[in-house]
């Protein structure tokens, strides 16, 4: 699972989330007043049984169906911080993804081709390495041409 810092950087760089079953998220302490303990963040999973995305003209609401966590009824999508899974991050890299390798120290390296440049991203988890590569891709997409 990627860190909340990387998830926030991805969102800031332009990654948008359309909630689907199986997606994981946390309540973003920078966007909501509902987080009871900043030292502990619960990770929620979108599911047809417990947490569903409801679309309204005013925006997407994540409804907590029958759950007891803080007696939440719902939160607005902007209050949730998506934690994309490893496979989702790899898929978002599309054709830029070249390879994933683990080294002897247990770190992971993603090789990607981003705007005609070969790039390498190394992190403690495969998901974090994929996330760093995706962040670089998003930042290149919005950067002014040099």
Backbone bond lengths (Angstrom), bond angles and torsions (degrees), N, CA, C in turn:
res aa  C-N    CA-C-N  psi(-1)  N-CA   C-N-CA  omega(-1)  CA-C   N-CA-C  phi
1 X - - - 1.440 - - 1.529 108.12 -
2 X 1.329 116.92 139.41 1.458 120.32 179.73 1.526 110.16 -77.76
3 X 1.307 115.62 160.22 1.461 121.49 178.37 1.524 110.01 -72.84
4 X 1.332 115.54 157.56 1.461 118.80 176.62 1.525 110.45 -66.24
5 X 1.330 117.40 -29.77 1.464 120.23 178.11 1.526 110.55 -63.57
6 X 1.334 116.88 -44.79 1.464 120.20 178.61 1.522 110.29 -68.19
7 X 1.323 117.56 -40.12 1.469 120.78 178.23 1.528 110.44 -59.67
8 X 1.323 116.38 -42.84 1.469 120.56 179.03 1.531 110.57 -65.93
9 X 1.330 117.55 -40.83 1.470 120.98 178.39 1.526 110.49 -63.44
10 X 1.330 117.48 -40.01 1.470 120.88 177.63 1.523 110.55 -62.92
11 X 1.337 116.92 -44.23 1.469 120.31 178.94 1.527 110.23 -62.98
12 X 1.324 117.14 -44.58 1.464 121.40 180.00 1.529 111.11 -62.03
13 X 1.332 116.54 -35.10 1.473 121.25 -179.74 1.527 112.65 -76.64
14 X 1.336 117.15 -7.68 1.460 119.15 174.80 1.513 116.41 120.75
15 X 1.320 119.10 0.18 1.465 120.39 178.90 1.522 109.05 -69.75
16 X 1.311 116.60 124.23 1.461 122.23 -179.88 1.517 109.82 -108.21
17 X 1.334 115.20 150.48 1.450 121.91 -174.75 1.512 110.69 -119.82
18 X 1.315 115.89 126.75 1.453 123.02 167.87 1.523 105.26 -110.55
19 X 1.340 117.90 104.88 1.461 120.40 -173.43 1.529 112.98 -57.21
20 X 1.324 114.53 138.46 1.464 122.34 177.36 1.524 108.04 -139.02
21 X 1.315 115.94 156.92 1.461 120.85 179.08 1.527 110.03 -53.42
22 X 1.315 115.78 133.46 1.460 121.69 179.91 1.517 114.00 96.84
23 X 1.332 117.61 -17.36 1.466 120.21 178.91 1.528 110.12 -66.74
24 X 1.328 115.58 142.51 1.460 121.46 178.12 1.526 109.61 -108.30
25 X 1.343 114.89 148.40 1.462 119.93 178.24 1.522 109.60 -154.69
26 X 1.319 114.58 163.59 1.463 122.51 171.33 1.518 107.05 -123.35
27 X 1.320 116.20 161.67 1.455 119.53 171.65 1.521 106.68 -80.17
28 X 1.318 115.83 127.21 1.461 121.37 -175.29 1.527 109.82 -81.25
29 X 1.341 117.84 113.53 1.459 119.67 -178.85 1.525 113.09 -61.46
30 X 1.328 117.68 -20.08 1.466 120.42 177.61 1.527 111.87 -80.66
31 X 1.344 117.22 -12.92 1.458 120.70 -175.22 1.527 114.18 -118.10
32 X 1.331 117.99 -11.14 1.460 119.71 -176.22 1.517 110.89 -137.35
33 X 1.299 115.94 154.07 1.459 121.46 175.34 1.522 110.86 -97.94
34 X 1.332 117.42 6.18 1.459 121.73 -173.75 1.521 114.80 -87.82
35 X 1.325 118.99 -8.87 1.463 120.87 -176.68 1.530 108.38 -74.23
36 X 1.342 118.65 114.67 1.458 120.45 -173.92 1.523 114.51 -76.64
37 X 1.313 118.15 -27.74 1.464 121.30 -174.74 1.522 108.22 -143.53
38 X 1.325 117.17 107.56 1.460 120.27 -175.74 1.523 112.73 -67.13
39 X 1.327 117.79 -17.20 1.462 120.70 178.10 1.525 112.12 -79.56
40 X 1.318 117.11 -14.30 1.459 120.77 -178.42 1.525 108.68 -134.85
41 X 1.309 115.77 124.35 1.454 119.36 176.58 1.511 109.02 -119.81
42 X 1.318 115.61 121.95 1.455 120.47 176.05 1.516 109.42 -76.98
43 X 1.323 116.08 140.11 1.457 121.93 175.37 1.521 107.39 -97.92
44 X 1.330 116.23 127.06 1.459 122.54 -179.82 1.523 108.95 -106.09
45 X 1.319 115.92 154.66 1.460 122.00 177.91 1.518 108.94 -123.43
46 X 1.334 116.57 127.94 1.458 121.16 176.44 1.526 107.78 -67.29
47 X 1.330 115.40 129.15 1.461 121.40 -178.00 1.516 108.92 -150.72
48 X 1.314 116.85 145.61 1.462 120.02 178.37 1.526 111.58 -61.37
49 X 1.320 116.94 -23.90 1.460 120.50 -177.36 1.526 113.19 -87.04
50 X 1.318 118.23 -36.34 1.465 118.76 -172.08 1.521 115.08 -117.84
51 X 1.318 117.89 -42.43 1.469 120.40 -178.48 1.520 108.22 -132.09
52 X 1.325 115.57 115.68 1.462 120.31 -178.68 1.522 110.20 -118.63
53 X 1.324 115.20 147.29 1.465 120.92 174.00 1.523 108.10 -87.65
54 X 1.334 116.50 126.69 1.460 122.55 178.34 1.528 107.87 -114.69
55 X 1.330 116.21 123.80 1.465 121.72 -179.11 1.524 110.07 -91.47
56 X 1.333 116.88 129.29 1.456 123.53 176.26 1.525 107.87 -131.36
57 X 1.334 118.06 160.21 1.466 119.50 177.77 1.533 112.65 -57.08
58 X 1.320 116.78 -26.97 1.466 120.51 -178.89 1.521 113.31 -86.97
59 X 1.348 117.78 -7.63 1.462 120.69 178.79 1.514 112.34 139.34
60 X 1.302 115.29 179.82 1.460 122.01 -178.86 1.522 110.09 -91.37
61 X 1.323 115.17 134.82 1.462 122.65 176.67 1.519 107.75 -118.36
62 X 1.325 116.87 135.87 1.462 121.73 174.52 1.520 107.45 -95.26
63 X 1.336 116.15 110.28 1.460 121.50 -177.27 1.515 111.43 -92.11
64 X 1.329 116.48 130.68 1.465 122.72 178.02 1.527 106.82 -93.96
65 X 1.315 117.25 106.91 1.460 122.59 -175.35 1.519 111.21 -91.09
66 X 1.324 116.71 104.51 1.448 120.56 174.54 1.509 114.82 71.77
67 X 1.302 117.51 12.17 1.461 119.63 179.96 1.524 109.78 -87.51
68 X 1.286 116.40 155.47 1.465 119.91 -176.95 1.517 113.30 -106.13
69 X 1.343 118.43 -3.82 1.458 119.82 -179.29 1.526 110.08 -56.87
70 X 1.314 114.77 108.99 1.464 123.43 177.80 1.522 112.24 53.79
71 X 1.324 116.85 17.37 1.466 121.89 -177.87 1.526 110.76 56.60
72 X 1.320 116.25 38.74 1.461 120.36 178.87 1.520 110.07 -69.53
73 X 1.304 116.29 137.32 1.456 120.84 170.85 1.519 109.35 -95.96
74 X 1.340 115.56 -48.33 1.460 119.73 -178.69 1.521 109.44 -165.39
75 X 1.329 114.99 161.88 1.461 121.80 172.68 1.523 107.40 -136.56
76 X 1.318 115.67 149.36 1.461 120.09 176.26 1.527 109.00 -71.99
77 X 1.321 115.83 150.64 1.459 120.74 -177.36 1.530 111.90 -55.95
78 X 1.337 117.43 -37.13 1.469 119.19 -178.64 1.532 112.74 -67.38
79 X 1.338 117.70 -15.46 1.462 121.07 177.51 1.527 112.44 -85.15
80 X 1.330 116.04 -11.24 1.463 121.51 -179.40 1.521 109.57 -101.40
81 X 1.311 115.64 143.33 1.462 121.58 178.98 1.522 107.65 -115.50
82 X 1.327 116.18 111.19 1.466 122.79 -177.08 1.518 110.11 -68.00
83 X 1.321 115.85 134.98 1.461 122.99 174.94 1.525 107.38 -112.63
84 X 1.336 117.66 83.79 1.468 119.54 -176.61 1.525 111.43 -57.74
85 X 1.323 115.29 143.27 1.462 121.63 177.99 1.525 109.97 -78.21
86 X 1.316 115.16 164.05 1.468 121.64 -179.03 1.528 111.93 -52.33
87 X 1.314 117.55 -47.51 1.463 121.05 -179.24 1.520 112.70 -64.63
88 X 1.334 116.69 -36.80 1.464 120.07 177.98 1.523 110.79 -66.02
89 X 1.318 116.49 -40.94 1.465 120.41 179.22 1.523 110.88 -64.74
90 X 1.327 116.09 -43.32 1.474 120.48 178.74 1.532 109.68 -61.70
91 X 1.326 116.62 -43.23 1.466 120.68 179.73 1.526 111.52 -63.15
92 X 1.324 117.03 -37.92 1.466 120.65 179.66 1.524 112.60 -68.60
93 X 1.319 117.14 -23.82 1.472 120.32 175.68 1.524 111.58 -71.39
94 X 1.314 116.25 -19.45 1.468 124.23 178.95 1.522 111.79 51.54
95 X 1.309 116.51 -132.41 1.465 121.79 -175.45 1.526 113.29 -70.73
96 X 1.325 117.01 -10.10 1.457 119.60 179.63 1.521 113.34 -73.25
97 X 1.331 116.73 -21.84 1.464 120.26 -178.98 1.514 110.33 -70.02
98 X 1.354 115.89 131.71 1.464 120.85 178.23 1.521 111.93 -112.52
99 X 1.352 117.72 -49.69 1.467 118.86 -177.84 1.521 111.03 -163.35
100 X 1.334 113.99 161.11 1.457 122.92 172.11 1.517 107.10 -128.18
101 X 1.329 117.28 133.08 1.466 121.33 178.39 1.520 109.23 -139.79
102 X 1.337 115.16 147.57 1.464 121.40 174.40 1.521 107.98 -105.43
103 X 1.343 116.31 138.16 1.465 118.30 178.07 1.529 110.16 -95.76
104 X 1.313 116.64 178.94 1.468 121.91 -176.98 1.527 112.86 -65.70
105 X 1.326 117.15 -21.27 1.465 121.53 179.28 1.525 112.50 -88.16
106 X 1.332 116.96 1.56 1.456 120.55 179.71 1.514 114.19 84.39
107 X 1.326 117.50 9.41 1.473 120.74 176.15 1.523 109.07 -89.85
108 X 1.314 115.80 158.99 1.458 121.32 -176.02 1.521 110.47 -117.26
109 X 1.322 115.15 141.72 1.459 121.71 179.16 1.515 109.47 -123.36
110 X 1.324 115.37 126.02 1.460 122.46 173.51 1.518 107.43 -104.88
111 X 1.305 115.43 129.22 1.466 121.36 172.84 1.524 106.96 -104.95
112 X 1.326 114.70 131.69 1.462 120.11 -177.46 1.517 109.77 -140.88
113 X 1.301 115.06 152.81 1.468 121.41 174.10 1.521 106.56 -109.85
114 X 1.331 115.01 112.24 1.457 121.79 -176.37 1.519 108.95 -120.03
115 X 1.298 116.30 117.83 1.466 122.45 -178.93 1.526 111.44 47.05
116 X 1.317 115.19 55.73 1.469 123.42 175.07 1.528 114.30 67.57
117 X 1.329 117.91 14.59 1.468 121.38 177.50 1.520 109.29 -122.15
118 X 1.332 116.43 133.77 1.458 120.82 173.79 1.521 108.37 -79.58
119 X 1.337 115.81 128.49 1.464 121.60 -177.84 1.519 109.50 -128.34
120 X 1.334 116.51 153.88 1.463 123.39 -179.88 1.528 108.39 -127.07
121 X 1.336 116.08 134.38 1.462 122.43 -179.42 1.521 108.25 -130.47
122 X 1.330 117.25 122.72 1.462 121.96 -176.92 1.526 109.49 -120.49
123 X 1.346 115.47 136.67 1.466 120.86 -179.39 1.526 109.82 -153.32
124 X 1.323 115.32 173.85 1.463 120.95 -179.13 1.523 113.20 -70.98
125 X 1.334 117.04 -25.77 1.463 120.71 178.49 1.526 109.06 -127.69
126 X 1.316 115.26 156.02 1.464 119.43 177.50 1.525 110.25 -62.66
127 X 1.332 116.80 -41.63 1.463 120.24 -179.27 1.525 111.06 -60.49
128 X 1.327 116.90 -41.99 1.466 120.17 -179.70 1.533 110.69 -65.90
129 X 1.328 117.88 -39.16 1.471 120.98 177.77 1.528 110.37 -65.23
130 X 1.332 117.22 -43.51 1.467 120.25 175.39 1.525 110.46 -60.65
131 X 1.332 116.46 -43.11 1.457 120.73 -179.64 1.518 112.64 -61.86
132 X 1.326 116.70 -40.87 1.469 120.30 177.79 1.532 110.50 -64.08
133 X 1.327 116.54 -39.48 1.470 120.25 178.12 1.525 110.46 -65.11
134 X 1.332 116.81 -43.11 1.463 120.16 178.93 1.522 110.75 -64.65
135 X 1.321 117.43 -40.33 1.463 120.50 177.64 1.526 110.40 -59.92
136 X 1.316 117.47 -44.24 1.468 120.78 177.98 1.524 110.57 -60.75
137 X 1.331 116.97 -41.39 1.463 120.90 178.78 1.526 110.83 -62.78
138 X 1.325 117.12 -45.68 1.465 120.77 179.69 1.524 111.35 -63.21
139 X 1.324 116.63 -41.84 1.464 119.77 179.97 1.525 111.58 -66.57
140 X 1.325 117.12 -35.62 1.468 120.15 175.76 1.524 111.08 -66.22
141 X 1.325 116.18 -34.84 1.465 120.49 -177.89 1.525 112.15 -67.89
142 X 1.328 117.10 -29.02 1.464 119.80 -178.39 1.520 113.00 -103.18
143 X 1.331 117.13 -6.55 1.467 120.85 -179.13 1.526 110.01 -73.22
144 X 1.325 116.69 141.66 1.462 118.82 176.19 1.530 109.92 -65.91
145 X 1.328 117.40 143.83 1.464 119.84 179.64 1.524 110.87 -61.69
146 X 1.331 115.61 143.02 1.473 118.68 -179.64 1.502 111.05 -104.85
